[in-house]
Amino acid sequence: MSRSPLDYSINKPLSSRFNPLVFIFKDLILFFSLVGVLSFGLFMLYSASGQSMSMVYRQMIYICGGLILMVFVSQLRPNSYKNLLMHSYWLGLLLLVYVLIIPAKGYETSRWIDFGFFSFQPSEIIRLILPLSLVAYLCRKEIKPQLSDWLVTSAASLICAFFVYKQPDLGTAIIVLTSGLIPIYLAGLPFKIIASYFGLLIVSAPFIWSGLRPYQQERVLTLLDPDADPLGTGWNIAQSQTAIGSGGLYGKGYLEGTQSQLDFIPESHSDFIFSVIGEEFGLIGISLLFMIYGIIIWRIFKIGYSAESRFERLACCSLGFIFLLFILINVLMVIGIIPVVGVPLPLISQGGTSIVVHLLAFGVILSTKKT
């Protein structure tokens, strides 16, 4: 006895039926984990900014815009923007050069482009453009990348990092360089070239150190001896460690942190917002945040593992490692294991450009997911 098409559709598993939420957001676990972290970030921003609703409202606008862009990009096919990504490197490089030649007025450093109603940092954008453009370049052919490909992509990363360093922004320059090297490594960079890069770094280390600005050298020296200048260069780390340690297991409670509410923690709404989390919610709150971050990273690599093409796998996994790198650098910086480099906590710290760029990256990741 034959069965009607209706019978087949009824007996299909629930996951295979059309689900508008899955169609729009692609991966519900990843999407709602992102929304959870972003919402928590707004609550923490309100506390860390001294209950500034204007700062929270601005962050909400960037979050809504970033989520819209994320959903839009997630609906695109990776092949439709692969070539565009490869040539987007030149746009990113142009922005880095522009900000050095024509810096925005009213800022202490040449890091911003200001249009009056809107301002952004090109260094934030290049952290997304660079790895994706390098992945597109390395995957432009079916054959394995050649020596010339490794040298071109490595030089492209160094050039971007150099222009960011000249802003000056040493911390972001190192992150930009690392963001460029991650996809190169994942694409199969030969061990001989890796060894030669390390050898070159060791040989050039004295010249790099002598080329650093005095305040940059002080940050490194403060890491080696935090107690050398507790009221000067060591103040940030000392106050951050005090805040996290005083939170204990359960924390002091939302809006009850003394270090944060009395403005002892510098840049508590941006680079050091993790200290506020530790003081107000303690080890339990930090652990829950790390758990959600872990879910996000797990979904990224799960999507990357299941991707269909080499380009999609490399793009997804590169962005996953970069996202993990941002978390590690911020946390290690705040607890005093590495020097202060001015890296915000992803999806939580104040910063519109950072929020939008991270959500755009997740849009690229979701676009590689098979549905």
C-alpha positions in Angstrom: 0.0 0.0 0.0 1.5 3.3 -1.1 1.9 6.2 1.4 1.0 9.8 0.7 3.6 12.6 0.9 1.7 13.8 4.0 2.6 10.5 5.8 6.3 11.0 5.0 6.3 14.6 6.4 4.5 13.5 9.6 7.0 10.7 10.2 10.0 13.0 9.6 12.0 13.8 12.8 11.2 17.2 14.3 14.7 18.5 13.5 14.2 18.0 9.8 11.0 20.0 9.6 11.1 23.6 8.7 11.8 25.8 11.7 11.8 29.5 11.1 14.1 30.2 14.0 16.7 27.8 12.7 16.3 29.3 9.2 16.9 32.8 10.5 19.5 32.2 13.3 21.1 29.0 11.8 22.4 27.7 15.2 20.0 28.4 18.1 22.5 27.3 20.8 25.1 29.7 19.5 22.7 32.5 18.9 21.1 32.4 22.4 24.5 32.0 24.0 25.6 35.2 22.3 22.4 37.0 23.3 23.0 35.8 26.9 26.6 37.1 27.1 25.6 40.4 25.4 22.7 40.9 27.9 24.9 40.2 30.8 27.4 42.6 29.4 24.8 45.4 29.4 24.1 44.8 33.1 27.8 44.8 33.9 28.4 47.9 31.8 25.7 49.7 33.9 27.5 48.8 37.1 31.1 49.4 35.8 30.2 52.8 34.2 28.8 54.3 37.5 25.2 53.5 36.5 25.5 55.5 33.2 22.3 54.7 31.2 23.6 56.7 28.3 26.6 54.4 27.9 24.2 51.4 28.1 21.9 52.8 25.5 24.8 53.4 23.1 26.0 49.9 23.6 22.4 48.6 23.0 22.3 50.4 19.7 25.6 48.8 18.6 24.4 45.4 19.7 21.1 45.6 17.8 22.9 46.8 14.7 25.5 44.1 15.0 22.9 41.4 15.5 21.1 42.6 12.3 24.3 42.5 10.4 25.2 39.1 11.8 21.8 37.6 10.7 22.2 39.2 7.2 25.7 37.8 6.7 24.7 34.4 8.0 22.2 34.1 5.1 24.9 34.5 2.5 26.7 31.7 0.8 30.5 31.8 1.6 31.3 31.5 -2.1 29.4 34.7 -2.8 31.8 36.8 -0.7 35.0 34.8 -0.9 36.6 36.9 -3.6 35.3 40.1 -1.9 37.0 39.1 1.3 40.3 38.5 -0.4 40.4 42.1 -1.8 39.0 43.6 1.4 42.6 43.6 2.7 43.3 46.7 0.6 40.4 48.5 2.2 41.6 47.7 5.7 45.2 48.7 4.8 43.9 52.0 3.3 42.0 52.8 6.6 45.2 52.1 8.6 47.2 54.5 6.4 44.4 57.1 6.5 44.2 57.2 10.2 47.9 57.9 10.4 47.9 60.7 7.8 44.6 62.4 8.9 44.0 61.5 12.6 40.8 62.5 14.2 40.9 65.6 16.2 40.3 65.4 20.0 41.9 62.0 20.5 45.3 61.4 22.2 46.4 58.8 19.6 45.9 58.3 15.9 43.5 55.4 16.2 40.2 56.8 15.3 38.3 57.9 12.2 35.5 60.4 13.3 32.6 61.3 11.1 30.9 63.3 13.8 27.9 61.2 14.3 29.9 58.0 14.1 33.5 57.1 15.0 35.5 53.8 14.8 38.9 52.3 15.1 40.3 50.8 11.8 42.5 48.5 14.0 39.3 46.8 15.3 38.1 46.3 11.7 41.4 44.9 10.5 41.3 42.2 13.1 38.4 40.7 11.2 39.4 41.6 7.6 43.0 40.4 7.9 42.4 36.7 8.8 39.4 36.3 6.4 41.3 37.9 3.5 44.3 35.7 4.1 42.1 32.6 4.3 40.5 33.6 1.0 43.9 34.2 -0.6 45.3 30.8 0.6 42.2 29.0 -0.7 41.9 30.8 -4.0 43.3 27.7 -5.7 42.7 24.0 -5.2 46.4 23.2 -4.9 48.4 23.4 -1.7 49.8 26.8 -1.0 53.4 27.4 -2.2 56.3 29.1 -0.6 55.4 32.4 -2.2 51.9 32.2 -0.7 53.3 31.8 2.8 55.7 34.7 2.3 53.0 37.0 0.9 50.5 36.3 3.7 53.1 36.6 6.4 54.2 40.0 4.9 50.6 41.1 4.7 50.2 40.4 8.4 53.4 42.2 9.3 52.5 45.3 7.3 49.1 45.6 9.1 50.7 45.1 12.5 53.3 47.7 11.7 50.8 50.4 10.8 48.8 49.6 14.0 52.0 49.9 16.0 52.6 53.3 14.6 49.3 54.7 15.9 50.8 53.9 18.5 49.1 50.7 19.8 51.6 47.9 20.6 49.0 45.6 22.2 46.6 45.7 19.3 49.5 45.4 16.8 50.5 42.1 18.4 46.9 40.9 18.3 46.6 41.9 14.6 49.8 40.0 13.8 48.6 37.0 15.7 45.2 37.1 14.0 47.0 37.0 10.7 49.3 34.2 11.6 46.6 31.9 13.0 44.9 31.2 9.6 48.4 30.9 8.0 49.3 28.2 10.6 46.0 26.4 10.3 46.4 26.3 6.5 49.5 24.1 6.9 52.4 26.5 7.3 55.6 24.2 7.1 57.6 23.6 10.2 60.8 24.9 8.6 59.2 28.3 8.0 57.8 28.4 11.6 61.3 27.7 12.9 62.8 30.4 10.8 60.2 32.9 12.0 61.0 32.1 15.6 64.7 32.5 14.9 64.1 35.8 13.3 62.1 36.9 16.3 64.9 36.0 18.7 67.5 37.8 16.7 65.4 40.9 16.3 64.2 41.0 20.0 66.8 43.5 21.2 66.0 45.9 18.3 62.2 45.5 19.0 62.8 46.3 22.7 64.9 49.4 21.9 62.2 50.6 19.5 59.4 50.5 22.2 58.2 53.7 23.8 59.1 54.2 27.4 55.6 53.6 28.7 55.5 50.3 26.7 58.7 49.2 28.3 57.4 50.1 31.7 54.4 47.9 31.2 56.6 44.9 30.5 58.9 45.7 33.5 55.9 46.1 35.7 54.8 42.6 34.8 58.2 41.3 36.0 58.0 43.2 39.3 54.5 44.5 40.0 55.5 45.9 43.4 58.2 48.1 42.0 55.8 51.0 41.5 52.4 50.2 43.1 51.1 53.8 42.9 52.2 54.3 39.3 52.6 51.7 36.5 51.5 48.9 38.9 48.3 50.6 40.0 46.0 49.1 37.4 47.0 45.5 38.1 47.1 46.0 41.8 43.5 47.4 42.0 42.3 44.7 39.5 43.7 41.9 41.6 42.3 43.4 44.8 38.8 43.6 43.2 38.9 40.0 42.0 40.3 38.6 45.2 37.8 40.5 47.4 34.9 38.9 45.4 35.6 35.5 47.0 33.3 32.6 46.1 29.9 34.4 45.8 30.9 38.0 45.2 29.8 41.2 47.0 26.6 41.5 45.0 25.5 43.4 41.9 26.3 47.2 42.3 28.0 46.4 45.7 31.6 46.2 44.6 33.7 48.8 46.5 36.6 48.8 44.1 34.5 49.4 41.1 31.8 51.7 42.5 34.4 53.9 44.1 36.4 54.1 40.9 39.6 52.4 42.1 39.6 50.2 39.0 40.8 52.1 35.9 38.8 51.6 32.7 36.4 49.5 34.6 33.8 49.7 31.8 36.2 48.5 29.1 39.5 46.7 29.5 39.0 45.9 33.2 35.3 45.0 33.3 36.3 41.4 34.2 37.5 42.8 37.5 34.1 44.1 38.2 32.5 40.8 37.4 34.9 39.0 39.8 34.2 41.5 42.6 30.4 41.5 42.3 29.8 37.9 41.4 32.9 36.0 42.7 34.3 32.7 41.4 30.8 31.3 40.7 29.9 34.2 38.4 33.2 34.0 36.6 32.8 30.2 36.2 29.3 30.7 34.7 30.6 33.3 32.3 33.4 30.9 31.2 30.9 28.1 30.8 28.8 30.2 28.3 32.0 31.3 26.5 32.9 27.6 26.3 29.5 26.8 24.7 30.1 29.5 22.2 33.6 28.2 21.3 32.3 24.6 21.2 29.6 25.6 18.7 32.1 27.6 16.5 34.5 24.6 16.1 31.5 22.2 15.7 30.3 24.3 12.8 33.9 24.5 11.4 34.4 20.8 11.6 31.2 20.2 9.7 31.8 22.8 7.0 31.8 21.7 3.4 34.8 23.5 1.9 38.4 24.1 2.9 37.8 27.9 2.9 34.8 27.5 5.2 36.7 25.3 7.6 39.7 27.6 7.8 37.6 30.8 8.1 35.4 29.3 10.9 38.3 27.8 12.9 40.5 30.9 12.5 37.7 33.1 13.9 37.2 30.6 16.7 40.8 30.7 17.8 40.9 34.5 17.5 37.8 34.8 19.7 39.4 32.5 22.2 42.6 34.5 22.0 40.7 37.7 22.9 39.2 36.1 26.0 42.5 34.7 27.2 44.4 38.0 26.6 41.9 40.1 28.5 41.6 37.7 31.5 45.4 37.1 31.7 46.0 40.9 31.5 43.5 41.7 34.2 44.9 39.1 36.7 48.5 40.3 36.0 50.0 37.4 34.0 50.7 39.4 30.9 51.3 43.1 30.4 48.3 45.5 30.0 47.7 45.7 26.3 44.2 47.3 26.1 42.1 44.4 24.9 38.4 44.5 25.7 36.5 41.4 27.0 34.6 40.1 24.0 30.9 40.9 23.8 30.9 42.5 27.3 33.3 45.5 27.4 32.1 48.9 26.2 33.0 49.6 22.6 30.7 49.8 19.6 33.3 48.9 16.9 34.4 45.8 18.9 30.9 44.6 19.4 29.9 45.0 15.7 33.1 43.4 14.4 32.7 40.3 16.7 29.1 39.9 15.6 30.1 40.2 12.0 32.6 37.4 12.6 29.8 35.3 14.0 27.8 36.1 10.9 30.6 34.6 8.8 30.7 31.6 11.0 27.0 31.0 10.8 27.1 31.3 7.0 29.2 28.2 6.9 26.8 26.1 8.8 24.9 23.5 6.8 21.1 23.6 7.3 
